[in-house]
Amino acid sequence: MVRRPVAWIVAVVLLAEALGIAALNWFMGVVVDRQNMSMAGLDPDKMSMSAKIGGVVFGLYFALCALVALLVAIRNRAPAGLGRVLLISVAVVHGLLGAVAWGLVGWKAFLYMVVVLALVVLLLMTYDRENGAVAAAGGGAGGGDTGEGADASGSGSGSEDGGPAPAPEPEPVTEDAPPAAPVTPPAPTTP
């Protein structure tokens, strides 16, 4: 299948991005600190510290997303809850970075961002397709629902192959039975 290799690739790429972004921002913070640069009167020490903190925060974010992709690859199960939200958010971040990269860096950076975006979306969609097929087939194992094949007491009344129970045949109408009363809809009760 294609799911596990894609999850491994996404995990490796996001981990490399985490290290790269953290290292780049740390380097920029060191450069600002050593050259005593200032923009519009801002304190160079605060600019240096904010660059370093931003690098660490974004590095941890991408590392956490890489961890989610790694767990998906190891478990071979769809991400759920916070992990799914993190993967969706990292896809959105790559889409936005791709749009910015096209104008500032060039088409190669844009192409890289779009490829990573496509990998993350492929990771999310391959597991969605599997979950949708399971849901359409009647749910997972041990679902515990009392659908068409079980009555209120819990005993199955379905067919031997596990399919839905056949519809009961209508009772024959005899000549001496009174005609059925017409059904009237309930009266509206709005005040």
PENORHU-V459308 format. One record per residue. N is the residue number from 0. RES is the residue in one small letter. PHI is phi in whole degrees, 0 to 359 (NA if undefined). D_FIRST is the distance of its C-alpha to the first C-alpha in Angstrom with 1 decimal. Layout:
<<N/RES/PHI/D_FIRST> <N/RES/PHI/D_FIRST>>
//
This chain:
<<0/m/NA/0.0> <1/v/264/3.8> <2/r/294/5.7> <3/r/294/7.0> <4/p/299/8.0> <5/v/296/9.5> <6/a/296/11.2> <7/w/295/12.6> <8/i/297/13.8> <9/v/298/15.4> <10/a/297/17.0> <11/v/293/18.5> <12/v/295/19.7> <13/l/292/21.3> <14/l/293/22.9> <15/a/295/24.3> <16/e/295/25.6> <17/a/299/27.2> <18/l/293/29.1> <19/g/295/30.0> <20/i/293/31.4> <21/a/297/33.3> <22/a/293/34.8> <23/l/295/35.7> <24/n/293/37.5> <25/w/296/39.2> <26/f/298/40.4> <27/m/297/41.8> <28/g/297/43.5> <29/v/293/45.1> <30/v/297/46.3> <31/v/297/47.8> <32/d/293/49.5> <33/r/286/51.0> <34/q/269/52.2> <35/n/57/53.6> <36/m/287/52.2> <37/s/214/53.0> <38/m/243/52.0> <39/a/56/54.5> <40/g/81/56.2> <41/l/287/53.3> <42/d/289/53.7> <43/p/300/51.7> <44/d/294/51.0> <45/k/291/49.4> <46/m/296/47.3> <47/s/296/46.2> <48/m/294/45.4> <49/s/293/43.5> <50/a/295/41.3> <51/k/292/40.5> <52/i/295/39.8> <53/g/299/37.6> <54/g/296/35.6> <55/v/293/35.1> <56/v/295/34.2> <57/f/291/31.6> <58/g/297/30.3> <59/l/294/29.9> <60/y/299/28.3> <61/f/293/25.6> <62/a/294/25.2> <63/l/294/24.8> <64/c/295/22.1> <65/a/296/20.4> <66/l/296/20.9> <67/v/298/19.2> <68/a/296/16.1> <69/l/295/16.3> <70/l/295/16.8> <71/v/296/13.7> <72/a/293/11.7> <73/i/287/13.8> <74/r/279/14.0> <75/n/57/10.5> <76/r/231/12.8> <77/a/294/14.0> <78/p/291/17.0> <79/a/226/20.2> <80/g/64/23.8> <81/l/296/25.0> <82/g/297/21.6> <83/r/295/20.4> <84/v/297/23.8> <85/l/296/23.5> <86/l/292/20.3> <87/i/294/21.9> <88/s/294/25.1> <89/v/289/23.5> <90/a/293/22.0> <91/v/296/25.6> <92/v/299/27.1> <93/h/291/25.1> <94/g/296/26.2> <95/l/293/29.7> <96/l/296/29.7> <97/g/296/28.4> <98/a/295/31.3> <99/v/289/33.8> <100/a/295/32.4> <101/w/300/33.0> <102/g/278/36.7> <103/l/264/37.4> <104/v/254/35.3> <105/g/139/34.1> <106/w/287/31.2> <107/k/291/29.2> <108/a/294/29.0> <109/f/299/28.2> <110/l/298/25.3> <111/y/299/24.0> <112/m/297/24.3> <113/v/291/22.6> <114/v/294/19.6> <115/v/295/19.3> <116/l/301/20.0> <117/a/296/17.2> <118/l/295/14.7> <119/v/294/16.1> <120/v/295/16.2> <121/l/298/12.5> <122/l/300/11.8> <123/l/291/14.3> <124/m/284/13.4> <125/t/294/9.8> <126/y/284/11.2> <127/d/294/14.3> <128/r/297/12.9> <129/e/295/11.7> <130/n/295/15.1> <131/g/294/16.9> <132/a/292/15.7> <133/v/293/16.9> <134/a/294/20.1> <135/a/289/20.8> <136/a/279/20.4> <137/g/119/23.1> <138/g/97/22.0> <139/g/275/20.5> <140/a/288/22.1> <141/g/68/25.6> <142/g/295/26.0> <143/g/76/29.8> <144/d/269/30.7> <145/t/257/33.4> <146/g/271/32.3> <147/e/293/33.7> <148/g/275/33.3> <149/a/223/35.5> <150/d/265/39.0> <151/a/296/40.8> <152/s/280/41.5> <153/g/95/37.8> <154/s/277/38.2> <155/g/287/35.7> <156/s/240/37.4> <157/g/278/34.3> <158/s/282/33.8> <159/e/296/32.7> <160/d/275/29.2> <161/g/87/28.6> <162/g/281/29.0> <163/p/291/31.6> <164/a/291/35.2> <165/p/292/37.3> <166/a/293/39.8> <167/p/292/43.3> <168/e/283/45.9> <169/p/290/48.7> <170/e/288/52.1> <171/p/291/54.7> <172/v/271/57.4> <173/t/262/60.9> <174/e/288/64.1> <175/d/273/65.8> <176/a/281/63.0> <177/p/291/63.9> <178/p/292/61.9> <179/a/290/59.1> <180/a/287/60.2> <181/p/292/58.7> <182/v/269/56.1> <183/t/252/57.1> <184/p/288/54.7> <185/p/291/55.5> <186/a/285/57.9> <187/p/293/56.7> <188/t/240/57.6> <189/t/284/57.4> <190/p/284/60.4>>
//
